[in-house]
Amino acid sequence: MTASLDAAALDQLFRNARTQNKWQDRPVAEETLRALYDLLKWGPTSANSSPARFAFLTSDAAKAKLKEALSPGNVEKTMTAPVTVIVAHDPKFYDQLPKLFPHADARSWFAGNWSLADTTAMRNGTLQGAYLMLAARSLGLDVGPMSGFDNMKVDDLFFADTGWKSNFLVNLGHGDPAGVFERGPRLEFEEACRLL
């Protein structure tokens, strides 16, 4: 491993980074979204399963379709975000394991074992959603992750042909500082951690 990131990088990724609720009217280029994916795909997942799937909504038509599935409090911030990502997972991710994990018959671990496959897809797809947010911040974008939408409706509207399952949404772009709430407290090490 290399040396630790400098303080400025840690600030950008964690300490100064905030959940955004308002957005500047600045587009995000497709090249940036491709670069974002090319970073996040390297994050570790169990058996290199990579079950996450991402729908990058950039068009007015796609946003209008999503609008009907949003909770009222999430409509404005989502409609004004340059990009909204539906972070989803493929319940049949294991069909890609001969390619992604070729040194073992990993597909057989999950095919026919719905409980294990479902847990693995949700856990690792969620991890990949977190990698997406860190990759976005590393590229100079702001993020606004959220739930507050009808998952079944989103799945019907966007993934009926794939069987993918939505997990959460992430708005992407350049945030407007006027929409940032006062920073909430965090638990101290002693409250959240144990050294055993």
C-alpha positions in Angstrom: 0.0 0.0 0.0 1.1 3.6 -0.6 1.3 6.4 2.0 -1.8 7.9 3.5 -3.7 10.6 1.5 -3.0 14.1 2.5 -5.3 16.2 4.7 -6.9 18.0 1.7 -7.9 14.7 0.1 -9.3 13.4 3.4 -11.3 16.6 3.8 -12.6 16.2 0.3 -13.7 12.6 0.8 -14.9 12.8 4.4 -14.4 15.7 6.7 -15.7 18.6 4.6 -17.9 16.6 2.3 -21.6 17.1 2.9 -24.9 15.6 1.7 -26.3 18.0 -0.9 -29.9 19.1 -1.2 -29.6 21.9 -3.7 -27.7 22.0 -6.9 -25.9 24.4 -9.2 -27.0 24.5 -12.8 -23.8 22.8 -14.0 -23.9 19.6 -16.1 -21.9 16.5 -15.5 -20.3 15.1 -18.6 -20.8 11.5 -19.6 -17.0 11.2 -19.6 -17.0 12.0 -15.8 -19.7 9.3 -15.2 -17.6 6.8 -17.0 -14.5 7.8 -15.0 -16.5 7.5 -11.9 -17.5 4.0 -12.7 -13.9 3.1 -13.7 -12.9 4.0 -10.2 -15.7 2.4 -8.2 -15.5 -0.9 -10.0 -12.2 -1.6 -8.3 -13.7 -1.6 -4.8 -13.7 -5.1 -3.2 -16.7 -7.3 -3.2 -17.0 -10.9 -1.9 -15.8 -13.4 -4.6 -15.4 -10.3 -6.8 -19.1 -10.6 -7.3 -19.7 -7.0 -8.3 -23.5 -7.3 -8.1 -24.3 -3.5 -8.2 -25.9 -2.0 -11.3 -26.2 1.7 -11.9 -28.7 3.7 -13.9 -27.5 7.2 -14.5 -30.5 9.4 -15.1 -29.4 12.5 -17.0 -32.3 13.2 -19.3 -35.5 15.1 -18.5 -37.5 12.1 -19.7 -35.7 9.8 -17.3 -36.1 12.2 -14.4 -39.8 12.7 -15.2 -40.3 8.9 -15.0 -38.5 8.8 -11.7 -40.6 11.7 -10.3 -43.7 9.6 -9.8 -41.8 7.2 -7.5 -40.3 9.8 -5.2 -41.5 10.9 -1.8 -42.7 14.5 -1.9 -39.7 15.7 0.1 -37.2 14.3 -2.4 -38.8 15.7 -5.6 -37.2 19.1 -5.9 -33.7 18.1 -5.0 -33.8 15.2 -7.4 -35.4 17.1 -10.3 -32.8 19.8 -10.1 -29.8 17.5 -9.7 -27.8 17.1 -12.9 -27.6 13.4 -12.4 -29.5 10.9 -10.3 -28.1 7.4 -10.0 -30.3 4.5 -9.1 -28.0 2.2 -7.2 -29.4 -1.3 -7.8 -28.2 -4.9 -7.8 -28.6 -7.9 -10.0 -30.2 -10.8 -8.1 -28.6 -13.1 -10.6 -25.1 -11.5 -10.3 -23.7 -15.1 -10.0 -24.2 -15.6 -13.7 -21.2 -13.3 -14.2 -19.0 -15.2 -11.8 -17.3 -17.4 -14.4 -15.9 -14.2 -15.8 -15.3 -12.3 -12.5 -14.1 -15.2 -10.4 -12.7 -17.8 -12.9 -10.4 -19.7 -10.5 -13.3 -21.4 -8.8 -16.9 -22.5 -9.6 -18.3 -19.6 -7.5 -21.5 -19.6 -9.5 -22.5 -22.9 -7.9 -22.2 -21.3 -4.4 -25.1 -19.0 -5.2 -27.3 -20.5 -8.0 -30.1 -22.3 -6.3 -29.4 -20.7 -2.9 -31.7 -17.7 -3.0 -31.0 -16.6 0.6 -27.2 -16.5 0.2 -27.5 -14.9 -3.2 -29.9 -12.2 -2.0 -27.8 -11.3 1.1 -24.7 -11.2 -1.0 -26.2 -9.0 -3.7 -27.7 -6.6 -1.2 -24.5 -6.3 1.0 -22.0 -6.0 -1.8 -24.3 -3.8 -4.0 -24.6 -1.4 -1.1 -20.8 -1.4 -0.7 -20.5 -0.5 -4.3 -22.9 2.3 -3.9 -20.6 3.7 -1.2 -17.7 3.3 -3.5 -19.7 5.3 -6.1 -20.1 8.2 -3.6 -16.4 8.2 -2.7 -15.4 8.0 -6.4 -17.7 11.0 -7.2 -16.2 13.0 -4.4 -12.7 12.1 -5.5 -13.6 13.5 -9.0 -14.8 16.8 -7.5 -18.5 16.0 -7.5 -20.9 16.4 -4.6 -23.4 13.7 -3.6 -26.8 13.5 -2.1 -27.7 9.9 -1.2 -31.3 9.1 -0.2 -34.0 6.6 0.2 -37.5 8.0 0.3 -38.9 6.4 -2.9 -41.0 3.5 -4.0 -38.5 0.7 -4.8 -41.1 -1.5 -6.5 -42.3 1.3 -8.7 -38.7 2.2 -9.6 -38.0 -1.5 -10.4 -41.1 -1.6 -12.6 -40.3 1.6 -14.4 -36.6 1.1 -15.0 -35.7 -2.6 -14.5 -38.6 -4.6 -15.7 -36.4 -6.0 -18.6 -33.4 -6.8 -16.4 -34.8 -8.0 -13.0 -32.4 -5.6 -11.2 -33.6 -4.4 -7.8 -33.2 -0.8 -6.7 -31.5 -0.1 -3.4 -31.0 3.7 -3.0 -30.6 6.9 -5.0 -27.7 9.2 -5.2 -28.0 12.7 -6.7 -24.7 13.9 -8.3 -23.5 17.3 -9.4 -22.0 20.5 -7.9 -23.9 21.3 -4.7 -25.2 24.7 -3.8 -23.9 25.5 -0.2 -27.2 27.2 0.6 -28.9 23.8 0.7 -26.6 22.2 3.2 -28.0 21.6 6.7 -26.0 22.3 9.8 -23.6 19.4 10.3 -25.0 16.7 12.7 -22.9 15.1 15.4 -21.2 11.7 15.1 -20.5 9.1 17.7 -17.1 9.1 19.3 -14.8 6.1 19.0 -15.7 4.9 22.5 -19.4 5.0 21.7 -19.2 3.1 18.4 -16.2 0.9 18.6 -14.6 -1.9 20.6 -11.0 -2.9 20.7 -11.0 -6.6 21.5 
